[in-house]
């Protein structure tokens, strides 16, 4: 059994990973992460090692999409509109 220090709550996970709680919960709902209920207080906790692995996979999941998105925002920012 792992020590309690190796498990984090959703809020702690979001803070440590630099992601939003909504993103962590999205990964939970997609079943990318195993979720456990902590005895005593009943909080949902995640295995930190598994969380780090999923975060690495998600970060590098689609670099082409990230590049296209950046290019699109650059194009929109450079547009000028004439007022009529």
KEKOLGU-576524 format. One record per atom (N, C-alpha, C, CB): residue number from 1; x, y, z. Coordinates in nm, 2 decimals. Glycine has a CB too. Layout:
<recs>
num | px | py | pz
NUM | X | Y | Z .
...
</recs>
This chain:
<recs>
num | px | py | pz
1 | 0.08 | -0.12 | 0.00 .
1 | 0.00 | 0.00 | 0.00 .
1 | 0.09 | 0.12 | 0.00 .
1 | -0.10 | 0.00 | 0.12 .
2 | 0.05 | 0.22 | -0.08 .
2 | 0.12 | 0.35 | -0.08 .
2 | 0.10 | 0.43 | 0.04 .
2 | 0.09 | 0.43 | -0.21 .
3 | 0.20 | 0.52 | 0.07 .
3 | 0.18 | 0.61 | 0.18 .
3 | 0.08 | 0.71 | 0.15 .
3 | 0.31 | 0.67 | 0.23 .
4 | 0.01 | 0.77 | 0.25 .
4 | -0.09 | 0.88 | 0.22 .
4 | -0.03 | 1.00 | 0.15 .
4 | -0.15 | 0.92 | 0.35 .
5 | 0.10 | 1.02 | 0.16 .
5 | 0.17 | 1.14 | 0.10 .
5 | 0.17 | 1.13 | -0.05 .
5 | 0.31 | 1.15 | 0.15 .
6 | 0.15 | 1.01 | -0.10 .
6 | 0.15 | 0.99 | -0.25 .
6 | 0.01 | 1.01 | -0.31 .
6 | 0.20 | 0.85 | -0.28 .
7 | -0.09 | 1.05 | -0.23 .
7 | -0.22 | 1.07 | -0.28 .
7 | -0.25 | 1.22 | -0.26 .
7 | -0.33 | 0.99 | -0.21 .
8 | -0.32 | 1.28 | -0.36 .
8 | -0.35 | 1.42 | -0.35 .
8 | -0.50 | 1.44 | -0.38 .
8 | -0.27 | 1.51 | -0.44 .
9 | -0.56 | 1.55 | -0.32 .
9 | -0.70 | 1.58 | -0.35 .
9 | -0.70 | 1.65 | -0.49 .
9 | -0.76 | 1.68 | -0.24 .
10 | -0.82 | 1.67 | -0.54 .
10 | -0.84 | 1.73 | -0.67 .
10 | -0.78 | 1.88 | -0.67 .
10 | -0.99 | 1.74 | -0.71 .
11 | -0.81 | 1.95 | -0.56 .
11 | -0.75 | 2.09 | -0.55 .
11 | -0.60 | 2.09 | -0.54 .
11 | -0.81 | 2.16 | -0.43 .
12 | -0.54 | 2.00 | -0.46 .
12 | -0.40 | 1.99 | -0.45 .
12 | -0.34 | 1.95 | -0.59 .
12 | -0.36 | 1.89 | -0.35 .
13 | -0.40 | 1.85 | -0.66 .
13 | -0.36 | 1.81 | -0.79 .
13 | -0.35 | 1.92 | -0.89 .
13 | -0.44 | 1.70 | -0.84 .
14 | -0.46 | 2.00 | -0.89 .
14 | -0.47 | 2.12 | -0.98 .
14 | -0.36 | 2.22 | -0.95 .
14 | -0.60 | 2.18 | -0.97 .
15 | -0.34 | 2.24 | -0.83 .
15 | -0.23 | 2.34 | -0.79 .
15 | -0.09 | 2.29 | -0.83 .
15 | -0.24 | 2.37 | -0.64 .
16 | -0.06 | 2.16 | -0.80 .
16 | 0.07 | 2.11 | -0.82 .
16 | 0.10 | 2.10 | -0.97 .
16 | 0.08 | 1.97 | -0.76 .
17 | -0.01 | 2.07 | -1.05 .
17 | 0.01 | 2.05 | -1.20 .
17 | 0.00 | 2.18 | -1.28 .
17 | -0.09 | 1.95 | -1.25 .
18 | -0.05 | 2.28 | -1.21 .
18 | -0.07 | 2.41 | -1.28 .
18 | -0.19 | 2.40 | -1.38 .
18 | 0.06 | 2.45 | -1.36 .
19 | -0.28 | 2.32 | -1.34 .
19 | -0.40 | 2.30 | -1.42 .
19 | -0.52 | 2.34 | -1.34 .
19 | -0.42 | 2.16 | -1.48 .
20 | -0.64 | 2.36 | -1.40 .
20 | -0.76 | 2.39 | -1.33 .
20 | -0.82 | 2.27 | -1.27 .
20 | -0.86 | 2.47 | -1.42 .
21 | -0.90 | 2.29 | -1.17 .
21 | -0.97 | 2.17 | -1.11 .
21 | -1.07 | 2.11 | -1.21 .
21 | -1.05 | 2.22 | -0.98 .
22 | -1.12 | 2.19 | -1.30 .
22 | -1.21 | 2.14 | -1.40 .
22 | -1.14 | 2.05 | -1.50 .
22 | -1.27 | 2.26 | -1.48 .
23 | -1.01 | 2.08 | -1.53 .
23 | -0.93 | 1.99 | -1.61 .
23 | -0.91 | 1.86 | -1.54 .
23 | -0.80 | 2.06 | -1.65 .
24 | -0.87 | 1.86 | -1.42 .
24 | -0.85 | 1.74 | -1.34 .
24 | -0.97 | 1.65 | -1.34 .
24 | -0.80 | 1.77 | -1.20 .
25 | -1.09 | 1.72 | -1.31 .
25 | -1.21 | 1.65 | -1.31 .
25 | -1.25 | 1.59 | -1.45 .
25 | -1.33 | 1.74 | -1.26 .
26 | -1.22 | 1.66 | -1.55 .
26 | -1.24 | 1.62 | -1.69 .
26 | -1.16 | 1.49 | -1.71 .
26 | -1.20 | 1.72 | -1.80 .
27 | -1.03 | 1.48 | -1.67 .
27 | -0.95 | 1.36 | -1.68 .
27 | -1.01 | 1.25 | -1.60 .
27 | -0.81 | 1.39 | -1.64 .
28 | -1.07 | 1.28 | -1.48 .
28 | -1.13 | 1.18 | -1.40 .
28 | -1.25 | 1.12 | -1.47 .
28 | -1.17 | 1.24 | -1.26 .
29 | -1.34 | 1.21 | -1.53 .
29 | -1.46 | 1.16 | -1.60 .
29 | -1.43 | 1.08 | -1.73 .
29 | -1.54 | 1.28 | -1.64 .
30 | -1.31 | 1.11 | -1.79 .
30 | -1.27 | 1.04 | -1.91 .
30 | -1.20 | 0.91 | -1.87 .
30 | -1.17 | 1.13 | -1.99 .
31 | -1.19 | 0.88 | -1.74 .
31 | -1.13 | 0.76 | -1.68 .
31 | -0.98 | 0.75 | -1.72 .
31 | -1.20 | 0.64 | -1.73 .
32 | -0.92 | 0.87 | -1.73 .
32 | -0.77 | 0.87 | -1.75 .
32 | -0.70 | 0.85 | -1.61 .
32 | -0.73 | 1.00 | -1.81 .
33 | -0.78 | 0.88 | -1.50 .
33 | -0.72 | 0.87 | -1.37 .
33 | -0.81 | 0.78 | -1.28 .
33 | -0.71 | 1.01 | -1.31 .
34 | -0.74 | 0.70 | -1.20 .
34 | -0.82 | 0.62 | -1.10 .
34 | -0.84 | 0.72 | -0.98 .
34 | -0.74 | 0.49 | -1.05 .
35 | -0.97 | 0.71 | -0.93 .
35 | -1.01 | 0.80 | -0.82 .
35 | -1.04 | 0.71 | -0.70 .
35 | -1.13 | 0.88 | -0.86 .
36 | -0.99 | 0.75 | -0.58 .
36 | -1.01 | 0.68 | -0.46 .
36 | -1.08 | 0.77 | -0.36 .
36 | -0.87 | 0.63 | -0.40 .
37 | -1.15 | 0.71 | -0.26 .
37 | -1.22 | 0.79 | -0.16 .
37 | -1.14 | 0.77 | -0.03 .
37 | -1.37 | 0.75 | -0.14 .
38 | -1.09 | 0.88 | 0.03 .
38 | -1.01 | 0.87 | 0.15 .
38 | -1.09 | 0.83 | 0.27 .
38 | -0.93 | 1.00 | 0.17 .
39 | -1.05 | 0.74 | 0.35 .
39 | -1.12 | 0.70 | 0.46 .
39 | -1.11 | 0.81 | 0.57 .
39 | -1.07 | 0.56 | 0.52 .
40 | -1.21 | 0.82 | 0.65 .
40 | -1.22 | 0.93 | 0.75 .
40 | -1.30 | 1.04 | 0.70 .
40 | -1.08 | 0.97 | 0.78 .
41 | -1.24 | 1.12 | 0.61 .
41 | -1.32 | 1.24 | 0.57 .
41 | -1.39 | 1.22 | 0.43 .
41 | -1.22 | 1.36 | 0.55 .
42 | -1.36 | 1.11 | 0.36 .
42 | -1.43 | 1.08 | 0.24 .
42 | -1.40 | 1.16 | 0.12 .
42 | -1.58 | 1.10 | 0.27 .
43 | -1.29 | 1.24 | 0.12 .
43 | -1.25 | 1.32 | 0.01 .
43 | -1.20 | 1.23 | -0.11 .
43 | -1.14 | 1.42 | 0.05 .
44 | -1.22 | 1.28 | -0.23 .
44 | -1.17 | 1.21 | -0.34 .
44 | -1.02 | 1.24 | -0.35 .
44 | -1.24 | 1.25 | -0.48 .
45 | -0.94 | 1.13 | -0.38 .
45 | -0.79 | 1.15 | -0.39 .
45 | -0.74 | 1.08 | -0.51 .
45 | -0.72 | 1.10 | -0.26 .
46 | -0.63 | 1.12 | -0.56 .
46 | -0.57 | 1.07 | -0.68 .
46 | -0.43 | 1.03 | -0.65 .
46 | -0.57 | 1.17 | -0.80 .
47 | -0.38 | 0.93 | -0.72 .
47 | -0.24 | 0.88 | -0.71 .
47 | -0.15 | 0.98 | -0.78 .
47 | -0.22 | 0.74 | -0.76 .
48 | -0.06 | 1.05 | -0.71 .
48 | 0.02 | 1.15 | -0.77 .
48 | 0.11 | 1.11 | -0.88 .
48 | 0.11 | 1.22 | -0.66 .
49 | 0.17 | 0.99 | -0.87 .
49 | 0.25 | 0.94 | -0.98 .
49 | 0.17 | 0.92 | -1.11 .
49 | 0.32 | 0.80 | -0.94 .
50 | 0.05 | 0.86 | -1.09 .
50 | -0.04 | 0.84 | -1.21 .
50 | -0.08 | 0.98 | -1.27 .
50 | -0.17 | 0.76 | -1.17 .
51 | -0.11 | 1.07 | -1.18 .
51 | -0.15 | 1.21 | -1.22 .
51 | -0.04 | 1.27 | -1.31 .
51 | -0.18 | 1.29 | -1.10 .
52 | 0.08 | 1.26 | -1.26 .
52 | 0.20 | 1.32 | -1.33 .
52 | 0.21 | 1.25 | -1.47 .
52 | 0.33 | 1.30 | -1.25 .
53 | 0.19 | 1.12 | -1.48 .
53 | 0.20 | 1.05 | -1.61 .
53 | 0.09 | 1.10 | -1.70 .
53 | 0.19 | 0.90 | -1.59 .
54 | -0.03 | 1.11 | -1.66 .
54 | -0.14 | 1.16 | -1.74 .
54 | -0.12 | 1.30 | -1.79 .
54 | -0.28 | 1.15 | -1.67 .
55 | -0.07 | 1.39 | -1.70 .
55 | -0.04 | 1.53 | -1.73 .
55 | 0.07 | 1.53 | -1.84 .
55 | 0.01 | 1.60 | -1.61 .
56 | 0.17 | 1.45 | -1.83 .
56 | 0.28 | 1.45 | -1.94 .
56 | 0.21 | 1.40 | -2.07 .
56 | 0.39 | 1.35 | -1.90 .
57 | 0.13 | 1.30 | -2.07 .
57 | 0.07 | 1.25 | -2.19 .
57 | -0.03 | 1.36 | -2.25 .
57 | -0.01 | 1.12 | -2.16 .
58 | -0.10 | 1.43 | -2.17 .
58 | -0.20 | 1.53 | -2.22 .
58 | -0.12 | 1.65 | -2.27 .
58 | -0.29 | 1.57 | -2.11 .
59 | -0.01 | 1.68 | -2.21 .
59 | 0.07 | 1.80 | -2.25 .
59 | 0.12 | 1.78 | -2.40 .
59 | 0.18 | 1.83 | -2.16 .
60 | 0.16 | 1.66 | -2.43 .
60 | 0.22 | 1.63 | -2.56 .
60 | 0.13 | 1.56 | -2.65 .
60 | 0.35 | 1.55 | -2.54 .
61 | 0.00 | 1.56 | -2.62 .
61 | -0.10 | 1.49 | -2.70 .
61 | -0.12 | 1.53 | -2.84 .
61 | -0.23 | 1.49 | -2.63 .
62 | -0.12 | 1.66 | -2.87 .
62 | -0.14 | 1.71 | -3.00 .
62 | -0.07 | 1.84 | -3.02 .
62 | -0.29 | 1.72 | -3.03 .
63 | 0.06 | 1.84 | -3.05 .
63 | 0.13 | 1.97 | -3.07 .
63 | 0.08 | 2.05 | -3.19 .
63 | 0.28 | 1.94 | -3.07 .
64 | 0.04 | 1.97 | -3.30 .
64 | -0.01 | 2.04 | -3.42 .
64 | -0.13 | 2.13 | -3.39 .
64 | -0.04 | 1.94 | -3.53 .
65 | -0.22 | 2.08 | -3.31 .
65 | -0.34 | 2.16 | -3.27 .
65 | -0.30 | 2.29 | -3.20 .
65 | -0.43 | 2.07 | -3.18 .
66 | -0.20 | 2.27 | -3.11 .
66 | -0.16 | 2.39 | -3.03 .
66 | -0.09 | 2.49 | -3.13 .
66 | -0.05 | 2.35 | -2.93 .
67 | -0.01 | 2.45 | -3.22 .
67 | 0.05 | 2.54 | -3.32 .
67 | -0.06 | 2.61 | -3.41 .
67 | 0.15 | 2.46 | -3.41 .
68 | -0.15 | 2.53 | -3.46 .
68 | -0.26 | 2.59 | -3.54 .
68 | -0.34 | 2.69 | -3.46 .
68 | -0.36 | 2.48 | -3.59 .
69 | -0.37 | 2.66 | -3.34 .
69 | -0.44 | 2.76 | -3.25 .
69 | -0.36 | 2.89 | -3.24 .
69 | -0.47 | 2.70 | -3.12 .
70 | -0.23 | 2.88 | -3.21 .
70 | -0.15 | 3.00 | -3.20 .
70 | -0.14 | 3.08 | -3.33 .
70 | -0.01 | 2.95 | -3.15 .
71 | -0.13 | 3.01 | -3.44 .
71 | -0.13 | 3.08 | -3.57 .
71 | -0.26 | 3.15 | -3.59 .
71 | -0.10 | 2.98 | -3.68 .
72 | -0.38 | 3.09 | -3.56 .
72 | -0.51 | 3.15 | -3.58 .
72 | -0.52 | 3.27 | -3.49 .
72 | -0.62 | 3.05 | -3.54 .
73 | -0.48 | 3.27 | -3.37 .
73 | -0.49 | 3.38 | -3.28 .
73 | -0.39 | 3.50 | -3.33 .
73 | -0.45 | 3.35 | -3.14 .
74 | -0.28 | 3.46 | -3.38 .
74 | -0.19 | 3.56 | -3.44 .
74 | -0.25 | 3.63 | -3.56 .
74 | -0.05 | 3.50 | -3.48 .
75 | -0.32 | 3.55 | -3.64 .
75 | -0.39 | 3.61 | -3.76 .
75 | -0.50 | 3.71 | -3.72 .
75 | -0.44 | 3.50 | -3.85 .
76 | -0.58 | 3.67 | -3.62 .
76 | -0.69 | 3.75 | -3.57 .
76 | -0.64 | 3.88 | -3.51 .
76 | -0.78 | 3.67 | -3.47 .
77 | -0.53 | 3.87 | -3.43 .
77 | -0.47 | 3.98 | -3.37 .
77 | -0.41 | 4.08 | -3.47 .
77 | -0.36 | 3.94 | -3.27 .
78 | -0.37 | 4.03 | -3.58 .
78 | -0.31 | 4.12 | -3.68 .
78 | -0.41 | 4.19 | -3.78 .
78 | -0.20 | 4.05 | -3.76 .
79 | -0.53 | 4.14 | -3.77 .
79 | -0.63 | 4.20 | -3.86 .
79 | -0.67 | 4.34 | -3.82 .
79 | -0.76 | 4.11 | -3.87 .
80 | -0.70 | 4.42 | -3.92 .
80 | -0.75 | 4.55 | -3.89 .
80 | -0.88 | 4.57 | -3.96 .
80 | -0.65 | 4.67 | -3.93 .
81 | -0.97 | 4.64 | -3.89 .
81 | -1.11 | 4.65 | -3.95 .
81 | -1.13 | 4.80 | -3.97 .
81 | -1.21 | 4.59 | -3.85 .
82 | -1.20 | 4.83 | -4.08 .
82 | -1.24 | 4.97 | -4.11 .
82 | -1.37 | 4.99 | -4.05 .
82 | -1.23 | 5.00 | -4.26 .
83 | -1.38 | 5.11 | -3.99 .
83 | -1.52 | 5.15 | -3.94 .
83 | -1.59 | 5.22 | -4.05 .
83 | -1.51 | 5.23 | -3.82 .
84 | -1.72 | 5.19 | -4.07 .
84 | -1.80 | 5.25 | -4.17 .
84 | -1.89 | 5.36 | -4.11 .
84 | -1.88 | 5.15 | -4.25 .
</recs>
